Amino acid sequence: MLRAVRSVVHRRPQLATALTAAIADPVASAIPAREFSGRYVLPPIKGEPAFNYAPGSPERASLVDALKRVRSEVVEIPVVVGGERRYTGETVDQVMPSDHGHVIARVHLARPSDVSDAVAAAAKVRADWAELQPHHRAMVFRKAADILAGRERARVMATTMLGIGKTVWQAEIDASVEQIDFLRSAGNFAERVYAEQPDLHAKLSWNRMKYRGLEGYVAAISPFNFTAIGANLVASPAVMGNTVLWKPAPSAALGNWLTLETLEEAGMPAGVVNFLPSSPEVFQGALTHPTLAGLHFTGSTRTFSTIWRLIGDNLRGYHSYPRIVGETGGKNFHLIHPSADVTNAALQTVRAAFEYQGQKCSACSRLYVPRSLYRAPGGIREQILATAASLKMGQPDDLSTFMSAVIDKAAADRLRAAIEGARVGGPGTRVVLGGTVDTSRGYFVEPTVIETDDPLSPTMVNELFGPVLTVFEYDDTAAGWRWEDTLALVDRTSPYGLTGAVFARDRGALSTAETLLVNSVGNLYFNDKSTGAVVGEQPFGGARASGTNDKAGSYLNLLRWVSPQTIKETTVGITSVDYPHMQAE
């Protein structure tokens, strides 16, 4: 071995000396780490399996204990700037939507000075974080995912269930499975971006691409309805070397706070992610600062449009054009073809419309049913109404409930107004199930089914974000009826373009739907419900009024958080400025 070491003396004398010393005395000698390097490939990942929480299972016992703990305490949630916890004294309470007299967290709100300090903190650590090798950044998120999959799984479930009104299964597929998948997959998606290099190379040169983080910070604004979305809005830009100012929804702060604590435990350096619960007016300082490099947003279409306008109005003041990525609202449909499996279509519709009280941006809120199937004995109408009427509504920590309360009073009042509007909307519109709103203890809205003869009635067109399903019965028995005409109606009814589902056994009908609905949705489902996109399986996002369709849950989203630099290196220089065609014959 020493002979092999001596053979490099003339080529790398310092390295050879270090190697020789290390072999002679491996304890006393240390080879400088930067003398060695490697190209690392992260281990592949598989989707996190979901627990069923069946009676007698250990996960059920852990969850019950965690729910009791979360109910019994009030967590003080600070602003976090550069790793410093700031208890500002300006607070709002996070209450249980199903029991709004019960406070589970006291959320300290950021002040304008905190936002300014966060901008400075992010700038201070930006270069060091960006220069960290990609696999080291990725492993922060991998470790956080493993913590959430293990020791903290029950707690993040409990904070999501009690904090934003999710039942067991809805919390499991969100705060556990989806959040873990987002965090674990971030590094692997990043590797796909970095691997994209020029294919063509001229003689005597080498071309390559460097993927730089954006020159500034990313503002991440997360919604109340998914714990996992907050994790993704932060992880996608941060894994690519960016720093983040994170504004969580105060009504969902407890689950997001646990995510932040887990990232810190996993090794996230102070200042990379700054946690700023705040009012829109205060956070506006982060959206107009000259070093804003990007916006990663999930929320309402109206809010997204307002922020986009704000950024546009301040465009000359930014150091670079901010990247704007947003996933917003939806008016998602189920469309049933006469050849459909009736029971599957009916039950999938109930799940898509009423799980998590319809508070998913992908929830089904408009249903198109053929007359030949709708009112037949045992048909779709009968199955939907009977199943929806049987759904148990109650407290989320009652593990037998199917649905709980909507997020707050404003949501309940908005839904009450829409339902009452349908009651008096004319003879062609009728409430045929539910419609009761009770806010005495929690913000409870019954699963509601509206039938309409007008496919452009308000509840067919406007996003409601609640457990309200409107049904339009199209006449497939009429002379001259064409499937293509029904598809055209679905396409033009709503300004949104997020998700939709088509139910049919007829393969030709599915093929035609895929063609004619090409711009109608970003996620199209065949014989499955419009909700439940899985990280890495169904990259999620829509266009039109539903956002920028940058596909969370795939490497495509991460492309928005880098600024590529092309590098060409020539190995042999030129000796003349003339070209061959300039020579004389």
DRENGU-572637 format. One record per residue (C-alpha): residue in one letter; x, y, z. Coordinates in steps of 0.2 Angstrom, whole numbers, plus 5000, padded with zeros to 4 digits. Example, Ala and Ser with C-alpha at 12.3 -4.5 7.8 and 13.67 -1.06 7.14 Angstrom:
<nodes>
A506249785039 S506849955036 
</nodes>
This chain:
<nodes>
M500050005000 L501450125004 R502150084987 A500550144979 V500550304990 R502350344984 S501750334966 V500750494968 V502150594976 H502650684960 R500850714955 R500150764972 P501550784984 Q500450854998 L499150724997 A500450584996 T501250655012 A499650665021 L499150485016 T500850415021 A500650505038 A498950435040 I499450255037 A500950275049 D499850355063 P497950365058 V497550435075 A498850575076 S498650625057 A497150695049 I496950715030 P496150885026 A494350845021 R494350955006 E495650844998 F494250714994 S492550744986 G491250634979 R489650644969 Y488250574980 V486550514975 L485250514988 P484450344991 P482750324982 I481150344992 K479450264993 G477850344998 E477550345017 P476250215021 A474650275030 F474150205046 N472350145048 Y472150185067 A471050025069 P470449985087 G471749905097 S473249965086 P474750055094 E474550205083 R472750225089 A473350225107 S474750355104 L473550465095 V472250465109 D473550515121 A474150655110 L472450715107 K472250725126 R473850825128 V473450945114 R471750975122 S472451005139 E473751145135 V473851315127 V475451335117 E476351505115 I476851515097 P478251645094 V478851745079 V480551665074 V481851785066 G483551715063 G483251575076 E482751695089 R481051665098 R480051835099 Y478551845110 T477852005104 G476352015115 E475252055100 T474251895100 V472751805092 D472051645099 Q471951485089 V470351395094 M469651225089 P468351255075 S467251125082 D467351195100 H467751385097 G467751425116 H469251305118 V470951395115 I472451275110 A473751405105 R474151585108 V474951655092 H476151805093 L476051915078 A477551985069 R477752175069 P478452275054 S480152275063 D480152085064 V479852075046 S481252195042 D482452095054 A481951935045 V482452005029 A484152045036 A484251875044 A483851785028 A485151885019 K486451855032 V486451665030 R485951655011 A487651625004 D488151495017 W486551395015 A486751404996 E488551344996 L488051195007 Q488251044996 P486450994990 H486450824998 H486750915015 R485251025012 A484250885007 M484650785023 V483950915034 F482250885026 R482450695026 K482850695044 A481350805048 A480250685038 D480950535048 I480550625065 L478750665059 A478550485053 G479050425070 R479150515087 E478150665082 R476850575071 A475450575084 R475750745090 V475650825072 M474150725069 A473350795085 T473750975082 T473050955064 M471450865070 L471050985084 G471851145076 I470951145059 G469551015062 K470150865052 T469550685056 V470850545059 W471050495041 Q471050675034 A472450715046 E473350555042 I473450585023 D473950765026 A474950805041 S475750635041 V475850555024 E475850705013 Q476950815024 I478250665026 D478250635007 F478550815003 L479950835015 R480750665010 S480550694991 A481250874990 G483050814989 N482750684976 F481750814965 A483250934967 E484350794960 R483250784945 V483450974942 Y485350964944 A485550824933 E484850914918 Q486450964908 P486751014890 D486850864879 L487850934864 H489650984866 A490751054852 K492551004850 L493751084862 S492451144874 W491351084889 N489651154892 R488751144909 M487351214919 K487451284937 Y485751294946 R485951444958 G484751494971 L483751654968 E484651814972 G483551864988 Y482251774998 V480651684995 A479051735004 A478051575008 I476151605012 S475251455018 P473351415020 F472451345035 N471851185027 F473351075025 T474851065037 A475750975022 I475651135011 G476551235023 A478051115024 N478051105005 L477951295002 V479551305013 A480451155008 S480451174989 P481351334988 A482451305003 V483151134997 M483751234981 G484751344992 N483551484995 T483051575012 V481251595016 L480051705026 W478551605030 K476851675034 P475751535041 A473851565043 P473551605061 S472051485062 A473251345058 A474851405067 L475051255079 G475351125066 N476451235056 W477451275072 L477751095075 T478451085057 L479651225060 E480251145077 T480550985068 L481551065054 E482551155068 E482850985076 A483350915060 G484751045058 M484051185048 P485151335051 A484551485060 G483851615048 V483551495033 V481751495038 N480951635047 F479251615055 L478151765054 P476351745059 S475651915055 S474252015047 P474252045028 E474652225031 V476252185041 F476852055029 Q476652165015 G478352235020 A479052065015 L478152074998 T478852244993 H480652234999 P481952254985 T482652084989 L481051984987 A481551854974 G479951744974 L478251714981 H477651534985 F475851544989 T474351434992 G472651514996 S471151604989 T471151674971 R470651844977 T472151854989 F473351794975 S472751914963 T472952054975 I474752004979 W475151984961 R474552164958 L475552224973 I477152154966 G476752214949 D476552394955 N478252384964 L479152304950 R480452434947 G480952424965 Y481552244965 H483252184963 S482652054950 Y480952004944 P480151894958 R479551724953 I477751704957 V477051534960 G475351504967 E473951374969 T472251454972 G470451404971 G469451274962 K467651234956 N467951054954 F466750934945 H466250754944 L465550714927 I464650554925 H464450464909 P462950354905 S464150204905 A464750234923 D464850114938 V463450204947 T463950154965 N465750194963 A465250364955 A464050404969 L465150354984 Q466750444976 T465650594974 V465150594993 R466950574998 A467550714987 A466150834992 F466050815010 E467750745017 Y468550885027 Q466950985026 G467351025008 Q468851135013 K470051065000 C470451164985 S470151004975 A468450964983 C467050914971 S465651054972 R464751024955 L464050864948 Y463450824931 V462350674930 P461450594915 R459550584917 S459550404912 L460450364928 Y460050504941 R458250454947 A458250274943 P457850164958 G459450134967 G460250264956 I461450404959 R460250524967 E459650394979 Q461350334984 I462150504986 L460750574997 A460650415008 T462550415010 A462750595014 A461250595026 S462150455036 L463850545038 K464250575056 M464750755060 G465550795077 Q467150825086 P468750775077 D469450675092 D467850565092 L468650445080 S466950385073 T466650555065 F466650575046 M466750765046 S466850905058 A466751095058 V467251225045 I468751335050 D467851495057 K466351605058 A466751695042 A466651525033 A465051475041 D464251635037 R464751635019 L464051455017 R462451505026 A462251645014 A462551534998 I461351405004 E459951535008 G460251604991 A459951434983 R458351414993 V457651574986 G458551574969 G456951514959 P455951364955 G457451284946 T458551274961 R458151174977 V459051114993 V458650934994 L459750885009 G460550975024 G460751165023 T460751185042 V462151295049 D462451285068 T463851395076 S463251385094 R464751285100 G465751245084 Y465651305066 F464551165059 V463851155042 E462751005037 P463250915021 T462150995009 V461550944992 I460751074980 E459851024963 T459751154949 D459051164932 D460251304927 P462051244924 L462651424926 S461751454943 P462851534957 T463251374966 M463751294950 V464951434946 N465651514962 E466851424974 L466051394991 F467451305000 G466251205011 P465151045011 V463951104998 L463751004982 T462651064967 V461950934955 F461450974937 E460550834928 Y460950834909 D459750754897 D460650614888 T458950544882 A458550694871 A458650684853 G460350744846 W461150734863 R463050734861 W464350684875 E465450824867 D464150954871 T464150904889 L466050914890 A465951084882 L464751144896 V465851084909 D467351174902 R466551344900 T465551344917 S466851394929 P468351514928 Y469451384938 G470451244931 L471051134945 T470350964946 G468950854939 A468450674937 V467550584924 F466650414927 A466350304912 R466650124907 D466550174889 R468450204884 G467950314869 A467050424881 L468550444892 S469650474877 T468550614871 A468450684888 E470350694889 T470450784873 L469050914876 L469450944894 V471350974891 N471251154897 S469951124910 V470951054924 G472751024929 N472250854937 L471050744928 Y470450584936 F469550434928 N468350334939 D469150414955 K468750564965 S469350734962 T470350744978 G471850654985 A473350694974 V474850594980 V476650674980 G477650594966 E476150514959 Q474950654954 P475950814954 F474650944959 G474151114952 G472951194940 A472851344928 R471551474924 A470951554940 S471751404950 G473551464949 T475151444940 N475151254938 D476851234944 K476451064951 A476851034969 G477450854972 S478650854957 Y480350914952 L479451044941 N479051154956 L480851164961 L481351234944 R480551394949 W481751414964 V483351414954 S484151534942 P485151434930 Q486851494924 T487651424908 I489551394908 K490551364893 E492451314895 T493551314879 T495151204881 V496151264866 G496151454861 I496151524844 T497651594835 S496751704822 V495151804820 D494951754802 Y493651614797 P494051484783 H492851564771 M493851724771 Q495351634763 A495751664744 E495351524731 
</nodes>
